[in-house]
Amino acid sequence: MATFVLFAWPLVALGIFASQGALKGLIWATLIGALFLPENFRIDLPGLPSYDKNMAVTIGILLGVLISRFTEKSAENPVPLSHQGRRTLIILTALTVISPIATVVTNPESLVFGPTFVPSLSIRDFISMMTENILFLIPLFLARSLLTSAQSHVELLRAFVILGGVYSLLVLFEARMSPQLHQWTYGYFQHVWVQHIRGGAFRPIVFLEHGLWVGIFLLTCVFAAFALVRSDKQITRVSIPPIAWGMWFLGVLFVSRNFGALALTILLLPLIWFFSARFQLFIAAVVAVFVLTYPALRHSGTIPVDRIAEAVGRISYERQESLQYRFDNEENFIARAKLKPVAGWGGWGRWRIRDEQTGQDVSVSDGRWMSILGERGWLGYIPYFGLLGLPLVLMFGVSRRRTVSRVTAGVSIIMAGTLLYQVPNNTIGPMTLLLAGALWGGLRQASPEMAAEHETPQSETEPLNPYTRFPDSRPRPTQSSERAERFVPTSKRPVHS
């Protein structure tokens, strides 16, 4: 069943594009594929990288956008990206492309840990890393190309809320009946069962990789609903107030037993409700800078991890122990990453910590930043998190020159929460790339004043306003009109101020 669904998905995606168009097709095909396709299932293809959920989603939306380009004309007329933004995007993309080369070249040696042998890197590893980077770039650049207006961001948030309404019912089912939907549908459980039992109850996983993915998705739905409330946008034609959707998702998030996602929601939700769009963008930019520099801050001891663990301990002793264990692992990973800081250790688990005698992997790498820094070094870490986080910084700079819509500010807060979630977790997938691409596209979003400057010029047959304040744009009178004007009485001639 899982094999059939993965291979059939690109055709399903094309059907979504055919019925919804390029913009909505990109949004819905990405979200539906990310939420419902089989997880942790790979199909080995001869001479090619493994075919999995992320590749199926990427191929589907790529084909859909390419075909839509030939069948429909985009109504969007975004302003050009600023010189600074364009240069930043080019540099980050170039680093993403060349970083696997540096990683493979600097790891020619094999590693031995007791009886465990870890091979050196080869051209095959370069192809695998390059494919992974391309799969990372495609959804982001497609979203950057299509999701450039405030209305497209409204459609994005609406899709999150509508699909969140469907998914929340599945979350509640698994919270009561146990995580079984993936098992019943695809014939296997996609993770470790014991990790989805919390406090004598169940933590839902539905069709995602882990229960933590459910938490970040519900966080996104909460913020999307409240961002639409503050923007006075309806979600569907059904007369359900957006604030009701937001409160519903808050309740479901609580039931899902995701402490980290719930804490982030409580921390960031007041920004959407009480503060201006520009202040939201400022906080989002601060969060982006924090995540980009987090490994350096941890290494320098700037972050008071002991105080943070003590504060969490006042809420839950179990959560404090878990957090302290994560912090201890981070220290070990940073020490390991320092041995190859530029281009990292590469794949095959070379960057992980193993027992020197038994060769057993004794590390727990929950944060996405640890795997990226350890495997690719700073040469891979900067473009990876730069493509996700730097549009937040650039968006705040844009807000100083023109008005940014509250909907786009809401997308920025969602992205900021997602980035913070990556410090202790690893939940980056197609939905995250869709959000990041929407923010890169939002940098080309025109304010009402700028949109007027970029409108299509009027037809030459359409008369221009003769009373414009720009003299060069006045229509030149013809010889016959000049002759007729001579016979107009002075009292009846128009007076120009």
Secondary structure, DSSP 8 states (H G I E B T S, - for coil): -HHHHHHHHHHHHHHHHHHHHHHHHHHHHHHHHHHHS-SS--B--TTS--B-HHHHHHHHHHHHHHHHHHH-----------HHHHHHHHHHHHHHHHHHHHHHHT--S-EEETTEEE----HHHHHHHHHHHHHHHHHHHHHHHH--SHHHHHHHHHHHHHHHHHHHHHHHHHHHH-S-HHHHHHSS-SS-GGGGEETTEE---TTSSSHHHHHHHHHHHHHHHHHHHHTT--SSSS---HHHHHHHHHHHHHHTT-HHHHHHHHHHHHHHHHS-HHHHHHHHHHHHHHHHTHHHHHHHT-S-HHHHHHHHHTT-HHHHHHHHHHHHHHHHHHHHHTTSTTT---TTTTTS-B-TTT--B-----SHHHHHHHHHHHHHHHHHHHHHHHHHHHHHHHHTTS---HHHHHHHHHHHHHHHHTTT----SHHHHHHHHHHHHHTT---HHHHHHTS----TTS---TT-S-GGGS----HHHHHHHTTS-GGGS----
